Amino acid sequence: MPQLNPAPWFNILVFSWVVFLTILLPKVLAHTFPNEPTLQSTEKPKTEPWTWPWY
């Protein structure tokens, strides 16, 4: 049964991983998002207390 011969399938597996690691991976890692998140300050904003009663 020739489909059980691992020789051609192992070569295809190795070649596909070589292609993935050398061509596709740098392209995926070089992807940048159009809107980079901005850093927020660690200071809490000053809040004013309410002056109206709760009833």
C-alpha positions in Angstrom: 0.0 0.0 0.0 1.9 3.1 -1.2 -0.1 5.6 0.9 1.6 4.2 4.1 5.0 5.1 2.8 6.1 8.0 4.9 8.9 9.3 2.6 6.9 11.7 0.3 4.6 12.8 3.1 7.3 13.6 5.5 9.1 15.7 2.8 5.8 17.6 2.1 5.3 18.2 5.8 8.9 19.6 6.3 8.7 21.7 3.2 5.3 23.2 4.2 6.7 24.1 7.6 9.8 25.7 6.1 7.5 27.8 3.8 5.4 28.8 6.8 8.3 29.7 9.0 10.3 31.6 6.4 7.6 33.4 4.3 4.3 33.6 6.1 5.4 34.1 9.7 7.3 37.3 9.1 4.4 38.7 7.2 2.0 37.9 10.0 4.3 39.3 12.6 4.8 42.5 10.6 1.1 43.3 10.6 0.2 46.6 12.3 -3.2 47.7 13.4 -4.5 50.9 11.9 -5.4 52.4 15.2 -2.7 51.9 17.8 -4.0 52.1 21.4 -2.9 55.2 23.3 -1.5 55.0 26.8 -3.7 56.4 29.5 -2.4 58.4 32.3 -2.2 56.8 35.8 -3.6 59.9 37.4 -7.3 59.7 38.5 -9.5 62.5 37.3 -10.6 64.9 40.0 -14.3 64.5 40.6 -16.6 67.1 42.1 -19.1 66.1 44.7 -22.8 66.7 44.0 -24.5 69.5 45.9 -28.1 68.4 45.5 -29.9 66.2 48.1 -30.8 62.6 47.5 -34.5 62.9 48.4 
